[in-house]
Amino acid sequence: MRRAVQALDPKLAVYDVETMKKLMLLPIFPAHAAGLMLGVFGGLGLLLASMGFTSYIRNEEDAQNPALINASS
């Protein structure tokens, strides 16, 4: 990159040359971190909700069929 700029204009000072990808990592980091945290907590919420729903359904089935409770004891 320096050579290309120097070839165009030898008097031009070139310093702190970075790729666009490296320059954009720092400003975008908070958005990436927030997205990751939202994804993790969303997945945890889905897991807990599915466990609660399964427990509720099993409890309702046990209430409707008392014979199942006595058979398993």
N, C-alpha and C positions, 0 to 999 in steps of 0.2 A: 504494500500500500504506500509506504514512504517513497519507494523508488518511482512508483507511478506518478505521485504528486510532484516529486522533484524533477521528473522528466518533463512535466508540463510547465512548471514554474520553479526554477532553482532558488529563487529568492524567498519563496513562501516557507514559513516556519511550520513544521509538522511535529506535534507532540501529543502524547496521551492517545494514541491510536487504539481503538477497541472495535470489535465487531458489533453490529447492531444487536445481535442476540445477547451479548454480554451487557450492553448498555441497558437493555430493556428488562433484564432479570430483576434488578433491585426494585424498580417501581411496581412491577407486577407481583412481587412476592406476597404482599398482604392479601391480594385477591386469591392467589393460589392457596395460601394458608387458610383463609376463611372458607374457601370451597372444600378443602380437605376436611376441615373440622365439621362443616355442615354435613358432608357425606358420611363421616364416621358417626356423628350423633344421629343422623337420619337412619342409618343402618341399625344402630343400637335401639332406636325407638321402634323400628319395625320388628326387631327380634323380640323386644319386651311385649309389644302389642300382640304378636302372634302367640307368645307363651300365655298371656292373659286370656286371649280368646279361646285357646285350646283348653285351658283350665275351666273356663266358664262353660264350654260345651260339655266337657266331661262331668262337671257338677250337675248340669241340667239333666244329663242322661241318667246319672245315679239317682236323682230325685224322682225321675219318672219310672225307674225300674229298681225298686228296693231289693228285689231278689238278687240283683247283681252285687250289691254291697254284701249281703249275707253269704253269697257263694264265694266271694274272694277272701273272706275272713277265715 
